Amino acid sequence: MIRRVLLIYTGGTLGMVRDEHSGALISFALDDVLHKLPELKALGYQLDAITPFHPIDSSQVEPHHWQSIAQSIAEHYSSYDGFVVLHGTDTMAYTAGALSYMLDGLAKPVILTGSQLPLGYPRTDARENLTTAIELAGAINANGHPRVPEVCIYFDYRLFRGNRASKFDSDKFQAFQSPNYPALAEVGTAIRFQDRYIRSTNEPATESVFKLRKGIDPGVAGIRLFPGMSKSVVVPLLESPENRVLLMETFGMGNAPTHPWLLDALRQYINSGRTVVSVTQCRGGYVDMGRYHSATALREMGVVSGRDMTFEAAITKIMWLLGNDYTGIELENSISKGLKGELTET
């Protein structure tokens, strides 16, 4: 049976050309992208393509764009075996995280990919990234079920769980890493799947299980701790009534300065019924607020551990939880609990 894959084009470097007047990279039509890759016919897939909104640079992506992508997948879910989202690299990890929560009960591949150089460039990485992402989206196991039934990022010969990946290099082709979870597949002359790290593929992709839950509430503020941070900058952020959750990038395993003004401000924030979440600003590792004395005060006042979530996975998760009416203890418990494979539970 011919596998059917839907390409969802949102913009990004892969589908760009250089404007002859300004010299800047601008998006061009998806039909032109496919025209430049005649080798896709060798896969034997039926490929269709849509653009849910006018193609944009991923630095311009907002939550409503995540919702449009998710809506497009939901509307075509029963008609396709897999989906490939063409997306710019700058915010790809945020979109992957958001989609992993919104596409509840997902049992088909949703592969995000892009490139560091446009498709028309001689040394481009776009050709391989797109071709292999499409192949992965249509891959099946021995039982005929989707091989990778989750939201993923494919880039530079490696397939990552989408809500575990982060962009770490703005220049190299190896733009993404997954610091706290192994690659789901590595690609060479063959695709080597790491089945023990992929969510169960023994169940068919039944439509009755899938549900779109695209509620998003951006009522969260993010702050990265650093030596010398100013009270006059931090306190107004905490006093703002618009944010209901503070996502704080702490040092190491969840450590923070013990300045009285900072601890008092955080304590007042929590006592007002709002939530503070700690994730590490390190590339790898996790938050353990019981390990060092400088984190003890945070734990005692009720700061929630984000364990080993990336910043991207944590902030999109919080937005999704808020958008689906999670509050209080239920919100805090859900943040620290693995919902879509985004964190390692103890």
LUMPA-272280 format. One record per residue: residue in three letters; z, y negated, x negated of N, C-alpha, C in turn. Coordinates in steps of 0.1 Angstrom, whole numbers, plus 5000, padded with zeros to 4 digits. Example, Ala and Ser with C-alpha at 12.3 -4.5 7.8 and 13.67 -1.06 7.14 Angstrom:
BEGIN
ALA507850574868507850454877507850334868 SER507150224872507150114863507950004871 
REM end
This chain:
BEGIN
MET500050124991500050005000500049884991 ILE499249784994499149664987500349584988 ARG500949534977502149454977501749314980 ARG502549244988502249104992503349014986 VAL502848914978503748814972503448674976 LEU504448604980504148464984504648364972 LEU503748284968504048184958504448054965 ILE505647994961506147874967506147774956 TYR505247674957504947574946505747454949 THR506647414940507447294942507147184932 GLY506347214922506147124911506547174898 GLY506847084889507347124875506147124865 THR506547144853505647144842504447234843 LEU504747354848503647464848502447414855 GLY502547344866501347294873501047144871 MET501147104859500946964856499746934847 VAL499146824848498046774839498446634835 ARG497846594824498146454818497246354825 ASP497946254831497246144838496446064828 GLU495146044831494245984822494545834820 HIS495345774829495645634828496945604821 SER498045674826499345654821499745744809 GLY499045854808499445954798500546044802 ALA501246024813502346104818501846224825 LEU502746324825502346454832502646434847 ILE501646474855501746474869501346604875 SER501746634887501446764893500046764898 PHE499446894898498146904905498247024914 ALA497147054921497147144933497347284928 LEU498047364937498347504934497047584933 ASP496047554940494847624939494247624925 ASP494447504919494047494905494847584895 VAL496147594898496947684890496447834891 LEU496147874903495748014905494248034899 HIS493447934900492147944895492147964880 LYS493147914873493247924858493848064854 LEU494148144864494748274861494048394868 PRO492748414864491948524871492548664868 GLU493348674858493948804855494948854865 LEU495348764874496348804885495648904894 LYS494348904895493649004903493949144898 ALA494249164885494449294880495749354885 LEU496649274890497949334896497649404909 GLY496649374915496349444928497149394940 TYR497849274938498649224948497849134958 GLN498349114970497849004978498748884975 LEU498148784971498848654967498448544977 ASP499448484983499348374991500248264986 ALA499948134989500748024984500947914994 ILE502147854993502447745001503147634993 THR503147514998503947404992504847345003 PRO506147375002507047335013507247185013 PHE506847115002506946965002506046924991 HIS505746794990504846744980505446774966 PRO504646834957505246874944505846764936 ILE507046794931507846684924508346744911 ASP508646644902509446684890510746734894 SER511246834887512546894892513746804890 SER513646704882514746604881514946534893 GLN513946534903514046464915514446564927 VAL514746684924515146784934516546744940 GLU516646754953517946724960518246844969 PRO519446854974519846964983518846994994 HIS518246885000517246915011516046985006 HIS515746974993514647054988515047204987 TRP516247234983516747374984516647434998 GLN516947345007516947395021515447425026 SER514547335021513147365025512647485018 ILE512947515006512547634999513147755007 ALA514447755009515047865017514447885030 GLN514147775037513547785051512147855050 SER511447825039510047885037510248035035 ILE511148075027511348215025511748285038 ALA512648225045513148285058511948295068 GLU511148195069510048205078508948305075 HIS508848345062507848445057508548575053 TYR509748585055510548705050509948835054 SER509548845066509148975071507649005067 SER506948905062505548925059505248955045 TYR506248945036505948955021507049045015 ASP506549105004507449204997508349124986 GLY507849004982508648934972508148784972 PHE508848704965508548564965508748504951 VAL507848424947507948354934507948204937 VAL508948134932509147994933508847924920 LEU507747844920507347774908508047644908 HIS508847624898509847514898509947454884 GLY510247324883510547264870511847324864 THR511947314851513047384844514347304845 ASP514247174846515447084845516547124855 THR516147154867517147184877516947324883 MET516147404876515847544881517147624884 ALA518147614875519347694877520147644889 TYR520147514892520747474904520047524917 THR518747524917518047574928518247724930 ALA518247804919518547944919519947974925 GLY520947894920522247914925522347884940 ALA521747774945521747744959521147854967 LEU519947894963519247994971520048124971 SER520748164961521448284961522548294972 TYR523048174975524048164986523448154999 MET522348075000521748055013521048175019 LEU520448255010519648375015520648495016 ASP521348495027522448595029521748725033 GLY522248835027521648965030520248985024 LEU519948905014518648915007518449055001 ALA517249115004516949254999515549254993 LYS515049134990513749124984513849034972 PRO512949044962512948964950512548814953 VAL513348724948513048584948513048544933 ILE511948524927511848494913511448354910 LEU512348274904512048134900511448144886 THR510448064884509848054870509147914869 GLY508847884857508147764853507647774839 SER507647664832507147664818507647544811 GLN507547554798507847434789506547354786 LEU505447414787504147344785503247374798 PRO502447274801501547294813500547404811 LEU500047464822499147574822497947554814 GLY497447434814496147404807496247384792 TYR497447384786497647364772497347494764 PRO496747484752496347604745497547694742 ARG498747644739499847734735500847754746 THR500447734758501347734770502047864772 ASP503247854776504047974781503947994795 ALA503147914802503047924817502348044821 ARG501348084814500548204818501348334819 GLU502148364808502948484808504048474818 ASN504748354819505848344828505448364842 LEU504348304846503948324860503348464863 THR502548514854501948644857503048754858 THR504048754849505148854849506048824861 ALA506348704864507148674876506548734888 ILE505248724890504548784902504648934901 GLU504448994890504549134888505949184892 LEU507049114888508349144891508649134906 ALA508049034912508349014926507749124935 GLY506749194930506249304937506649444932 ALA507449444922507849574916508749654926 ILE508549784926509349874935509949994926 ASN510950054931511550164924510950294929 ALA511550414925510950544929511050564943 ASN511950504950512150514965511250424973 GLY510550344966509650244973510350114977 HIS511550094972512349974976512149874965 PRO512349744968512249634958513149664945 ARG512549654934513249684921514349584918 VAL514149454922515149354918515349264931 PRO516149314940516349244953517449134953 GLU517149034944518048924943517348804938 VAL518048684938517448564933517548564918 CYS516448544911516448564896515648444890 ILE515848424877515048334869514348424859 TYR512948404858512248474848511648374838 PHE511948394825511548294816511548364802 ASP510348344795510248384781510648534779 TYR510048624786510248764785511648824789 ARG512448744796513648794801513948754816 LEU514448844823514848824837516348814839 PHE516748694844518248674846518548664860 ARG519848704864520348674877520348524878 GLY519848474889519648324890520948244889 ASN522048294896523248214895524148244883 ARG523548314873524248334860523548254849 ALA522348194852521548134841521747984840 SER521547934828521547794826520447754816 LYS519947634818518947584808519747534796 PHE519347584784520147544772519247484761 ASP517947484763517047424753515947344760 SER515747224756514747134762513347154755 ASP513347224744512147224736511547364734 LYS512447464731511947594728511447664741 PHE510547764739510147844750511247924756 GLN512247964748513348044753514347934758 ALA514047884770514747774776516047814783 PHE516147934787517347974795518148084789 GLN519448084791520348184787521248224799 SER521748344798522748394808524048434799 PRO524948334797525948364787526948464791 ASN527148494804528248584808527748704816 TYR526448724816525948844823524648884816 PRO524449014814523249054807521949034815 ALA520849034807519549014813519349134822 LEU518649114834518349224843517049304838 ALA516249234830515049304825514649234813 GLU514049304803513349244792511949294791 VAL511049204787509649234788508949234775 GLY508349344772507449354760506149424764 THR505849534757504649604761504849674775 ALA506149684778506549734791507749654797 ILE507949664810509149594815510349694815 ARG511349664808512549744807513649694816 PHE513749754827514749714837516149764833 GLN517149684834518549724832519249744845 ASP518949864851519349894865520849884867 ARG521649914857523149904860523549764862 TYR522749664859523149524861522549464873 ILE521549534879520849484891521649534903 ARG521749444913522449494926521649614931 SER522349694939521849824944520449804950 THR519649894946518249904951518050024960 ASN519050084964518950204972518750184987 GLU518850054991518750025006517449965008 PRO516749995019515549925023515749785026 ALA514649705025514749555028514649535043 THR515749575050515649555065515849415069 GLU515049375079515049235083516349195091 SER516949295097518149275105519349225097 VAL519349255084520449225075520349075070 PHE519049035068518848905062519148795072 LYS519848685067520148575075520148445066 LEU519548345072519448215065520648135068 ARG521448095058522648015060522447895050 LYS521747795055521247685046522147565047 GLY523347575053524147455053524547415039 ILE524447285036524847225023525547095026 ASP526647085020527446955020527746915006 PRO527146805002527346754988528646674985 GLY529646704993530946634992531746694980 VAL531146694969531846744957531546654945 ALA532546624937532346544925532546634913 GLY531846604902531946674890532346584879 ILE533246634870533646554858533846644846 ARG533446604835533546674822534646604814 LEU535646684811536746624803536346604789 PHE536846494783536546464769537646384763 PRO537846384750538946314743538746164745 GLY539746094749539645944751539145904765 MET539145994774538645954788539545854794 SER539045764801539745644806540245664820 LYS541545624822542145624835541345534845 SER540845424840540145334849538845394854 VAL538345494848537045554852537445674861 VAL538445754857538645884864539345864877 VAL540445774877541245764889540445714901 PRO539545614900538745574912537845694917 LEU537445774909536645894913537545984922 LEU538746004918539646094925540146024938 GLU540145894938540645824950539545814961 SER538245844957537145824966537345924978 PRO537245884990537445975002536246065004 GLU535046034998533846095000533746234995 ASN534546264984534446394978535746474982 ARG535446604986536546684991536946794981 VAL536046804971536346904960535946834947 LEU536746854937536446804923536246934914 LEU535046934909534647044899534846984885 MET535847034878536246984865535847074854 GLU535047034844534747104833535847084822 THR536647184821537747184812537447234798 PHE538347214789538247264775538547424775 GLY537847494766538147634764538347714776 MET539547774777539947864788540547794800 GLY540247664801540847584812541847484808 ASN541847444795542747344790542347204794 ALA543347114794543046974797544146884791 PRO543846764789544846664783546046664793 THR547246644788548446644796548946494798 HIS547946404798548346264801549046254815 PRO550146194816550846184829549946124840 TRP549146024836548345954846547246054852 LEU546746144843545746244848546346344856 LEU547546404852548146504860548646454873 ASP549146324873549546264886548346244896 ALA547246204890546046184899545546314904 LEU545546414896545046544901546046604912 ARG547346584909548346634919548246564932 GLN548046434932547846354944546646404952 TYR545546424944544246474950544446604958 ILE545146694951545446824957546346814969 ASN547446734968548346714978547746644991 SER546646584989545946515000545146615008 GLY545146745004544446845011543046885005 ARG542846824993541546854987541646954976 THR540546994970540547114961540047064947 VAL540647114936540247104923539847234917 VAL538647244911538147374905537947354891 SER538347444883538147444868537147544864 VAL536147494856535147584849535147544835 THR534847634826534847594812533547524808 GLN533747424799532547354794531947424782 CYS532447544778531947624768530647694773 ARG529747724764528547804768528847934774 GLY529848004768530248134773531748144775 GLY532248254780533648274782534048234796 TYR535348224798535848204812537148124812 VAL537548084824538848004826539948104828 ASP541048084820542248164822543448064820 MET543848004831544847894830546247944827 GLY546448074825547748124821547748154806 ARG546748124799546648164784547348054776 TYR547147924778547647824770548547724777 HIS549447664770550447574777549747454783 SER548647404777548047284782547347304795 ALA547147434799546547464812547647494823 THR548847514818549947554828550147464839 ALA550147334836550347234846549247234857 LEU548047264853546947274862547147384872 ARG547547504866547747624874548847594884 GLU549947534879551147514888550847424899 MET549947324898549647224908548647284918 GLY548047394915547147464924545647444921 VAL545247414908543847404905543247544905 VAL542147564911541447684913540647724901 SER540747844897539947894885538547934890 GLY537547884883536147924886535748044877 ARG536648104870536448214861535248184852 ASP534248264852533148254843531848194849 MET532048124860530848064867530247954858 THR528947944858528247824852528547704861 PHE528447594855528547464863527547464875 GLU526347504872525347504882525647604894 ALA526147724890526547814901527747764909 ALA528647704902529947664908529647544918 ILE528847444913528747324922527847354934 THR526847444932526047484944526847574953 LYS527647654948528547734956529447654965 ILE530047554959530947464966530247384977 MET529047334974528247264984527947354995 TRP527647484992527247575003528547615011 LEU529647635005530847665012531247545021 LEU531247425016531547315024530547295036 GLY529247325033528247315044528347425054 ASN529147525052529347635061530747635066 ASP531447515065532747495072533847575066 TYR533847605053534947665047535947545043 THR537147565046538247465043539447535038 GLY540347455032541747505029541747635021 ILE542647725024542847845016541547925016 GLU540847935028539648015028538647955018 LEU538547825017537647765007538047804993 GLU539347784990539847814976539647964973 ASN539948054982539748194979538348234977 SER537448164985536048194984535448144971 ILE535948034966535447984953535748074942 SER536948134942537348224931536948364933 LYS536248394944535848534947534348544945 GLY533848654939532448674938531748694951 LEU530748614954530048624967528648684965 LYS527948644954526648684952526448724937 GLY527448774931527348814917527448704907 GLU527948584912527948464903529148464894 LEU530148544896531248544886531748684884 THR532548704874533148834870534548834876 GLU534848924885536148934890537049024882 THR538348994881539249074873539749194881 
REM end
